[in-house]
Amino acid sequence: MKATQKLRELLAGDGIVLAGGAHDAFSARLVEQAGFKMGVVTGAGVAACRGYPDVGLVTMEEMTRNARYIADAVDIPVVIDADNGYGNALNVVRTVQEFENAGVAGIHIEDQTWPKRCGHMFGKSVIPKEEMAQKIRAALDARRDPDFVIIARCDALLPNGLDDVLARGEAYIEAGADMLFCEVRDSMEEIETIARTFRGRVPLHWNHSPSPMVPRLSAKEVESLGFKTCCFYVQALMAGVKTMQRVLAHIHANGTSAGLEDDMIEFDELWDLLGIAKVREMEKKYAV
């Protein structure tokens, strides 16, 4: 079954869908190993792995190349952050086709101006909702696989307020978006209003961000509000950073990695995670 069909089945099924966050093919394998049925790729994480903050410095080519490695590494469907589509509606046409060619199951496109910012940074600005609606229409027309999922992301809450988010959500649904993703802030009243307005009309996508702007809700609470997906984009990356800092500091201070065994996987486990058994099988099959 194609990745896009797998994602459509998850969205059509019962209950909330938990998605683990990845930033490269290795972390995507860990997401799958942990049992997640869906993966999501954070643009912030991809930027961080290139040494940049999430302020629009990563190109579409870098994102799609990374997406291709990820899609090849796992069997679960993966949704990729496609920023604002990397330009206007015409750019969005190419963006959709490039990500589709990469083998991922869907993308989300936001209504920010370029250069964009992380959804939980101040200083964001958004394009007119009519322009974003045209981007969504262009994205839908561009896809070759009708199951490829187009998620409309709205970043208007911080700069413009709740009324604009509601108006934009209506426009994006009318334009045909498969899912709606509204970045939120720490106001349960606003979150409940967004959910109440749009749930049951299209699947709602929840970013379970560790940002202090977002309330710490459990997946059950997110589901009870009416969201279909609950996505943990950067938690694994942030945990990995903390462990790497601790390990490197220990090595620098002591000149040895002795004593860090509990912080590291076994050497053979590393190769197992990367599929060495399959490589060994092929070596035997094709040996001369």
Secondary structure, DSSP 4 states (H G I P E B T S, - for coil): --HHHHHHHHHHSSS-EEEEEESSHHHHHHHHHTT-SEEEE-HHHHHHTTT--SSS-S-HHHHHHHHHHHHHH-SS-EEEE-TT-SSSHHHHHHHHHHHHHHT-SEEEEE-B-SS---TTSSS--B--HHHHHHHHHHHHHH-SSTTSEEEEEE--HHHH-HHHHHHHHHHHHHHT-SEEEE---S-HHHHHHHHHHHTTTS-EEEE---STTS----HHHHHHHT-SEEEE-SHHHHHHHHHHHHHHHHHHHHSS-TT-GGGS--HHHHHHHTTHHHHHHHHHHT--
